[in-house]
Amino acid sequence: MKAISIPVLAMLIVAGCADPEPTERRAPGGQAAGERLGASEASPTARPVTIGEGGARFAACQGRGRVGGLRGDELPVRDAPFEGARQVGALTDDTEVFVCTRSLDQQWLGVVVGQFPASSAVPQGAAAPPVDDTGPAAAPAVECGVTRPVRTKQPYSGPCLSGWVENTFVASVAN
């Protein structure tokens, strides 16, 4: 009888340490289901766009892309590389972006946006860009600080909108 009671006792002790709230009832990051974030708060799963991945001899963001082939009016810019992440902005067709990083599965691009489409608000703290009538192939109108090298790999903290977009809707235009 002692041999059976020790495993039973061990199971009871472990069961007492169980989480009182089932995992299904919580959102990612431990936030209780039903709790809402304020518009200015980052989601618990937010992942900043990383710049400087090419090293100190290369531009902070090594590529450029152009948004195209949208099924709807806008391409959501999210604060993490997955569909359920909080939307922090939106892009329209022909918007140019700096491509700085990719998600592990290569389905999401970490981008910095130097041109603000008319449908998007200018990010908080950023100056409105000058009007540029040279066409969609023009370089972004706002200096975002990603065309020069940075010493180390780091999260982007400049004045421009940054976030994650689906790879499917961004065509490479320059490296």
C-alpha positions in Angstrom: 0.0 0.0 0.0 2.9 2.4 0.7 4.2 2.0 -2.9 0.9 3.2 -4.3 0.4 6.1 -1.8 3.7 7.8 -2.6 2.9 8.3 -6.4 -0.7 9.4 -5.4 0.7 11.9 -2.9 3.2 13.3 -5.4 0.4 13.8 -8.0 -1.8 15.6 -5.4 1.1 18.0 -4.6 1.7 18.7 -8.3 -2.0 19.2 -8.9 -2.1 21.8 -6.1 0.4 23.9 -8.1 -1.7 24.0 -11.2 -2.8 27.2 -12.8 -6.3 28.1 -11.4 -7.3 29.8 -14.7 -7.2 27.6 -17.8 -4.9 28.6 -20.5 -7.7 28.9 -23.0 -9.2 31.8 -21.0 -6.0 33.9 -21.3 -4.7 35.8 -24.3 -1.0 35.4 -25.4 1.4 37.0 -22.9 -0.8 36.1 -19.8 -3.4 38.8 -20.3 -6.8 37.7 -19.2 -9.3 37.2 -21.9 -11.7 40.2 -22.3 -9.1 42.8 -21.1 -8.5 45.4 -23.7 -5.3 47.4 -24.3 -5.4 51.1 -24.6 -4.7 52.4 -28.2 -1.3 53.7 -27.2 -0.2 50.5 -25.4 1.9 47.8 -27.1 0.4 44.3 -27.1 2.0 41.8 -24.7 3.4 40.0 -27.7 4.8 43.1 -29.5 8.2 42.6 -31.2 10.1 45.6 -32.3 11.6 45.8 -35.8 15.4 45.0 -35.6 17.9 47.1 -37.6 21.6 46.6 -38.1 21.4 42.8 -38.9 23.9 43.1 -41.7 26.6 44.4 -39.4 28.4 47.7 -38.9 29.6 48.0 -42.6 26.1 48.0 -44.1 23.0 50.2 -43.9 20.8 49.6 -40.9 18.1 48.3 -43.3 19.6 46.6 -46.3 16.6 46.5 -48.6 13.7 48.5 -50.0 10.3 47.3 -51.1 7.1 48.6 -52.6 3.6 47.6 -51.4 1.4 46.1 -54.2 -1.2 43.5 -55.0 -3.5 44.4 -52.1 -6.8 42.5 -51.9 -8.4 45.4 -49.9 -7.7 49.0 -49.6 -4.8 48.8 -47.1 -2.0 46.6 -45.8 -2.1 46.5 -42.0 1.2 47.2 -40.2 1.3 45.2 -37.0 3.4 45.3 -33.8 4.4 41.6 -34.1 4.8 39.1 -36.9 1.4 37.4 -36.8 -2.2 38.0 -37.9 -3.6 38.6 -34.4 -1.1 41.3 -33.4 -2.3 44.8 -32.8 -2.4 47.1 -35.9 -0.2 50.2 -35.6 -0.7 51.6 -39.1 -1.7 50.8 -42.6 -0.1 51.1 -46.1 -1.6 51.6 -49.5 -0.4 50.4 -52.9 2.9 51.9 -54.1 4.0 52.9 -50.6 7.8 52.3 -50.3 9.3 50.7 -47.2 12.7 50.0 -45.9 13.0 46.2 -45.3 15.0 45.6 -42.1 14.3 42.1 -40.9 12.2 39.0 -41.5 10.3 36.6 -39.2 11.7 33.2 -38.7 9.1 31.6 -41.0 9.9 34.3 -43.7 6.2 35.2 -44.0 6.5 38.7 -42.3 8.8 41.6 -43.0 10.0 44.0 -40.4 9.7 47.4 -42.1 10.3 51.1 -41.5 8.0 53.4 -43.5 9.5 56.7 -44.7 6.5 57.9 -46.7 3.2 58.4 -45.0 0.3 57.5 -47.3 -2.6 60.0 -47.2 -4.8 57.3 -45.5 -2.4 56.9 -42.6 -1.7 59.2 -39.8 1.8 60.5 -39.3 3.3 58.5 -36.3 3.3 60.4 -33.0 6.4 62.6 -32.7 7.2 62.5 -36.5 7.2 65.5 -38.6 4.9 65.6 -41.6 6.8 64.7 -44.8 7.3 67.3 -47.5 5.2 66.9 -50.6 7.0 64.8 -53.3 5.5 64.9 -56.8 8.3 62.8 -58.5 6.1 59.7 -58.6 6.0 56.3 -56.9 9.6 55.4 -57.6 10.9 58.4 -55.5 12.9 57.6 -52.4 11.0 58.0 -49.1 10.4 61.6 -48.1 11.3 61.3 -44.4 14.8 60.6 -43.1 14.3 57.5 -40.9 17.9 56.9 -40.0 18.1 53.4 -41.6 20.2 54.2 -44.7 23.4 54.6 -42.7 25.2 51.8 -40.7 24.6 51.3 -37.0 27.1 49.9 -34.6 25.1 47.0 -33.3 21.9 45.1 -34.0 19.1 46.9 -32.1 15.4 47.7 -32.1 14.4 50.6 -34.3 13.6 53.7 -32.3 13.5 56.4 -35.0 10.8 58.9 -36.0 9.2 56.8 -38.7 6.4 54.2 -38.5 7.8 50.7 -38.0 6.2 47.3 -37.8 5.4 44.0 -39.5 3.7 43.4 -42.8 2.9 40.3 -44.8 5.7 39.4 -47.2 3.2 38.5 -49.9 2.4 42.2 -50.5 5.9 43.7 -50.7 8.0 43.5 -53.8 11.7 44.1 -53.5 12.9 47.2 -55.4 16.5 47.6 -54.2 19.1 46.1 -51.9 
